[in-house]
């Protein structure tokens, strides 16, 4: 059984921030694969050789998966949103289909996110003029009778999506992500709020800080964020390239104001995904620190209502033999959806494959 010993790297900005101890002192530090987990390849390269930033959701018993594709290189050339569906809880999947694209092939479509509101499934995505330069936030509604997503709204909002939609206890909707200027790279951690509680309505940006600088003056690079809703608090984990280990923003007023912390979960500079299960347990998934690669993908769980993580397990650990020659070897960018007492974890392999790991909840 492969295992990985938890050991958080020191961060050169350590003395500049208060710390939240999130790992239980008694947690088993030798992580093993999650028992009973089933992993499969959801999509392999076809005419599109690049695949990344996956998403998944369940709606009326159907699992919807999505990702963005490029024919050759990351965010270059024709970049549609594609996906597959499962009508049997992930056992089999329909042929791949295009969910959204630019018919003129001028704009890049990336990434997809899902949300359900008033029993309607929505697909949200960014359009870009070039790599990470956000041009708009587009919203698609799923028409069940037609089996198709239709675009209903496009807004010039400079906000890059990172997760599916979170409902808040105060009736609003929340999305963590990052912001900046329109048609430029978003480098400021931020929240997107729908005050009406509707996905197809107005959204407003709330930056988590005034600029893109870390406490020691170094700039964020890709401050990708993911959250856990903890009562009236929102705990948002943020990728931190200069300091390696991710950081933590906490809001005590449903996302209007934020305070920055460090924490002790040893995640490296890669996208994190987090949320709350129906039984009240919180979870978080990310790449454990392992040099400069994303070879180890792990998940941690709390007890119901707690923010201290008591149990951890591996989803992936190391590379396959055929991957050794690749430059971008990785298992990364997880997104989750709970359904049928299982956690469906979708992520990418080597920025070319969509992977699915199904975790039985216990």
ABEGO torsion letter per residue (X at the ends): XBBBBBBBBBBAAAAABBBBBABBAABBABBBBBBGBBBBBABBBBABABBBGBBBBBBGGBBBBBBBBBAABBGBEBBBBBBBBBAAGGABBBBBBBABBBAAGABBBOBBBBBBBGGBBBBBBBBBABBGBBABBBBBBBBAAAGBBBBABBBBBBBBBABBBBBBAAGBBBBBBBBBBBGBBBABBBBBBBAAGBAABBBBBBBABABABBAAGBBBABBBBBBBBBEABBBBBBBBAAAGBBBBBBBAAGGABBBBBBBABBBBBBBBBBEBBAAGBBBBBBBBBBEABBABBBBBBBBBGBABBABBBBABBEBBAAAAABABBBBBGBBBBBBGGBBBBBBBBGGABBBBBBBBBX
